Structure formats: structure tokens, C-alpha cells
Amino acid sequence: MRDMAWVVAAWGLIAGCTEGAVVIKVPVQKQCAAAQRWGCSEQADGAVAAREPSVGGEDAERGVDAKHRSSVLASVDEAYGRDESEEDAALARPLPSSAEPVLLALAASVDPSRLLTESITPLRDAARTSCDVNGKASVCVPRQPGPVVVTDVVVPAGCPAELYVGAADAAGTVRWAIPVTAAGTHGGNFFVRGDEHVTVAARGAALTQPGDVRCAVTWSGFRPRIVPLMPGMTAATLAP
């Protein structure tokens, strides 16, 4: 492999040259001579031919065939220590079983079986209840139980109500809520825990207030996969 070290340096010069074969070959031959190699002119010719694309019968005119081209390229691979068979084996090698839950968890946001999308009009929904959102009497509609990650929320333009999407516990206490606008919220990571529900709210509204069909909140998200703790790990280990 050391015998081919000069090839690596020479190819660095070849890659940057566009002025012709003479300009390319001279520094290559000098590199070869400095390394006290034999047949420098022939080897430089082969290296140049291997790096240049074949056009028509140029290879035949130079006396450089495809086999020689492959040989030169293989020599450079050897100089760099590249081994395609090892790379192929590494790609084919199965991942350790400990990595599988992590990969599945990372794929949850694009797994069709875990994606969620709903449209709710809180002031017209039969399951609406009274609640408090940011210190103001409101109407809430509990929806999907957690764990859920809410990523996108939008409402049609023209809705006169003040709408929110958040998380509420079993007692109906809203633990967090984000305002919903026509522009929408996109690409978020709003986490609803396992003991909470995704909740859509109309802040400042009353249960008897008539609902506006323009106030339909559409939210989407996914059910995350919870990665189990590895042997020897505890929740304290993961704490920041």
C-alpha cells in the first residue's frame, strides 16, 4: 500500500489540471521520480487516461484499454485503503438488536399506522365541556388520548372564536395550550403525555354559544414509540 502512496499525491494534481496532457504529466512524473519508482512515464500516462473520460477511439490511440484503466483506479483505491467487499459486508450485516427500538422510534412520525389527523368544531361537538384556558372560562373538547405528538394545527380564515389546541388531564385541567390561527402551526413537537388527552378549546366561549362552521380546528400528529430503557439504565440516567 505504501508503494502506491505517490499515486494519491499525483492524482490530487491531475484533478485540478485542465490545460492539457503535458501540463498534467510533468508533475506526475516528478512525483514518481521523487519516490524512486520505475516506468514513471508509462504509469503517468495510465493515470491520466484513467482520470479522463473516454471519447470515441482516444483510448485505442493512446494504447490504454479498459482493463488498464480499471487497474489504475484499483491501485488508487488500494492506496486509500478502500475495500468494496468490506463495505458491502458492513451494509449487509444486521444491526444489533438494541438499535432496532431506536430506529422504530425515529420512524414513528412517518409510519402511516401511527399518523393522526382530525377536524373538530369545539362549539358544535357533542363532547364539549367547560374548562379554563389561560385564566378564562372556555369550552373544551377532549380528543385522542396520549401519548401523542402534535405537529400541525390550522383553522379556516374568518373564524371569530379564539381557538386553542393543547393537553388536558383526566380532570379536565388544561396543562398547556397553543393558539390556532389561519396561518397555522407547522412542524411542531407538542407532546401530550400518556395521562393526558389532545384537547381543542374555544377560549372565552360558553357551552350554550352557537358554533360557527368556520371554526373547525384541524390538527395532525403521530403516536410516538417509546424506547424502553436498556439494561442497567434508569429514568435518572436520562435526566438532564
N, C-alpha and C positions, 0 to 999 in steps of 0.2 A: 504493500500500500504506500510506503514511503517513496518507492521508485516512481510513483505517479504523481507525487506532490507538485512537481513543476507544471504538470498539465493544468492543475487548478489555477495557478497564478497566470499561466498563459491564456487561459480561456477568459479570465477577467479582462485582459487586454482585447481579446477578439470581440467580446460582446459590445465594446464601446466603439469599435472602428467601423467606419463606413467609407473610407477613402480608397479602397482597392486592396487587392491581394498582397501587393508588395508592402504596403504600409502595415498590413496585419502580420505578414510572415516574419518580417525582420525582428520585431520584439519577441516573437515566439521563439525564433531560432536562438536569439541571445539568451533567453531564459533556459533553453535546453542546453546550450553550451556551458552556461554557468553551473548547471547541475551535472556537467560532465557526462551527458547522455550521448549515445551513438545514433547515427541516422537522423540528425536533427531536421534536415531539410524535408525528408520524406514524412516524418512524423508531424511537422508543422503543416505540410500540405494536407495530410489526412485530417488534422484537427480543424483547419479552415473549411475544408469540404464538408465535414460533419456538421458544422455550425450553420453553413449557408444552405438555403433551400435549393432543391434540385429543379432546374429549369430545362426542359427539353432533353438534349443529349449532353449537357455540361459534364455530368459525372463520367460519361464514357470518354469524353475528350480529355479529362484530367486523369483518367485511369483509376478513378475511385469508384468502386461499386458499393452497392447497398450493404453488403456484408462487412466491408471495411468501415463504413460509416457506423454501423451498429457496434463494431469492435471498439472504435474510438470513444463513442458515447458510454459504453460499458466500462471503459477504463476510467472515465471521469466519475462515474457512479462509484467505482471501487475507491477512488481517491477520497470521495466524500464519505465513504463508509455506508452507502445506501444499499440496502438489501431488500429487493422487492418480495422475495419469498418470506422474509421475516415480517414485512409489513402486512402481507396478505394473511399470514398466520395470526397476527395480532388482531386484525379485523374480524377474523372468523372465530377467535377464541371467545367463549361465552363469558358474560360479565359475572362477577361474583354475586352470589345470591343476596348479599347485603345491599347491593346497589339497586336491585330491582324495585323495592318500595320507593326509593327516592325518585327514580325515573318515572314511575307511575304517578307519583305526586306532582311532578313537574308537568306531566301531560294532562292533568285534570282539566285545565282551562280550555283545552281543545278537544276533549273527549265528548262526542255528541250525547252519550248516555248520561253525562253529568251537567250538561248545559241547561239553564233555566231562563225562561222569558215569560213575562206576564204583563197584562194591561189591567189596571184596576181604577175604577172611578170611586174614590172613597165616600163621597156623599150620596152615592146611589147603591152601594154594596150592602147586601143584607146582613153581613157580619160586622158592620161598623159599631164601634163602641166609643164611649167618652174617654179622653185621655188628656195629658198635659204635654205640650211640646214647647220647650224653652220658656216655661213660666206662663203659658197662655192656654186656656181651655181649647180643646181641639177634638177632632173626630179621627179615630184610628181604625185601620183595618189590618189585623194580623194575617200574614200570609204564610209563606214557606218556613218550616222550622229549620233552625241551623243544624250543623254548621253550613254556612253559605258565604260566598264572596260575591258582593255586588260590584259589578264593573261599569255598568252603563245605566243611566236614567234620563228619560226625556218626557216632556208633556207638550201637547199641541199649543201653538200660539193662540192667544186670546183668552186663555183661562183666567177668570177673575180671582180664583181662590189662591191662597198661599199654601202650596203643596210641599210635602217633605217625604223622604224615604229614610228609614232608619231601622233600629233594632229595639225590640221591646221584650221584657221578660214575661214569665207566666202571669204575673200580677198586672200586666199592662203598663208597667213603668217604662217609658222610653229612655233608653240608655244613651243613644246617640241618634242624630238625625241630620240630614243634609238637605238644603233647599233644592227644589226641582224647578228648572226654567225651560223655556222653549229651546234655548241653545243646547241644553242637556249637559250631563256629566258623562265623560267617556274615558275608558282606560283606567278606572279607579280600582282600588283594592280595599273595599269597605267590608270588614269581617263581621259576620253575625255568628255568635257563638252557639254551641250546642244547646244551651239552655235559653236561647232567645228565638224570636221569630222575625223574619223580614216584615216590616210594618210600613204601610203607606198612610200618611196623615194629611188632613186638611187643617192647618193651624188657624185658630180663631173662629172656627165654624161650629155650628150646633147640630145635634143629631136630627132635628126637625127641618133643617135648612134644605131647600130643594137642590138637587145636584145638577151641575152643568155638564152636558155631554162633552164639552171641550176640555174638561178637567180629568182626562183619563191618563194616569201615570203608567208609562211602560218602562219596566226595568228588566235587566238581564244580568246574569251572573252564572256561577257554577258551584257545584258541590266539591269542595276540596277533598283530597285524600290525605288523611292524617298519617304521617310516617311514624311507626312505632319506635320507641326508644330501643337502642341497641343494648345488648347485654352489658351490664356494668354502668349504664348511664341512668341518670335520674333527671327529674324536671329541674332540679337545682343546677345541674351541669349545663343546661341550655339557657339558664337565666342570664341576662346581660349584666 
